[in-house]
Amino acid sequence: MLEELRQELERQERSAAWLARKTDFDPSYVTRVLNGERKPSPVFQARAAEALGVAADQLFTQALPA
């Protein structure tokens, strides 16, 4: 789950800590999302997409409601 988000972070050479700072979410929350242990909130989805400069539906194809 959330492979697209991990791949985009890697492509941009960004870390989970960077994403946590940019989204104003706790680093442990971001890590749990990246590990598939927690479903990302809509707010996190929007902030992560904005921080990375991509559409949320490109990053969270499996996490978004159908």
VOGU-3710 file (C-alpha; in Angstrom, 3 decimals, decimal comma):
1> mleelrqele> 0,000/0,000/0,000  1,117/3,546/-0,778  3,947/2,420/-3,005  3,374/5,517/-5,147  4,113/7,811/-2,199  7,302/5,939/-1,334  8,424/6,008/-4,959  7,778/9,744/-5,282  9,749/10,461/-2,113  12,622/8,388/-3,469
11> rqersaawla> 12,414/10,022/-6,894  12,661/13,473/-5,309  15,330/12,260/-2,882  13,178/13,217/0,092  12,863/11,484/3,450  9,965/10,666/5,732  11,323/13,296/8,130  11,220/15,905/5,366  7,626/14,957/4,555  6,687/15,163/8,230
21> rktdfdpsyv> 8,098/18,700/8,436  6,389/19,796/5,211  3,006/18,358/6,163  3,172/19,338/9,843  2,473/15,730/10,864  4,353/13,764/13,488  7,262/11,784/11,993  5,946/8,568/13,540  2,590/9,096/11,805  4,318/9,563/8,450
31> trvlngerkp> 6,424/6,452/9,009  3,334/4,404/9,893  1,600/5,639/6,739  4,629/4,773/4,605  4,789/1,309/6,171  1,094/0,708/5,525  0,323/0,520/9,233  -2,012/3,499/9,178  -4,422/4,805/6,572  -3,501/8,378/5,611
41> spvfqaraae> -6,028/11,011/6,572  -7,483/13,232/3,847  -5,593/16,187/5,326  -2,300/14,283/5,168  -3,036/13,200/1,604  -3,619/16,790/0,515  -0,580/18,177/2,328  1,734/15,423/1,082  0,609/15,932/-2,501  1,128/19,684/-2,207
51> algvaadqlf> 4,563/19,259/-0,636  5,636/16,914/-3,422  3,982/18,932/-6,186  1,790/16,122/-7,497  -1,911/15,252/-7,467  -3,136/13,346/-4,424  -4,745/10,680/-6,597  -1,311/9,899/-8,053  0,154/9,265/-4,600  -2,736/7,570/-2,853
61> tqalpa> -4,419/5,410/-5,474  -4,935/2,558/-2,982  -5,712/4,755/0,021  -8,440/6,923/-1,460  -12,040/5,765/-1,085  -13,543/4,197/-4,201
//
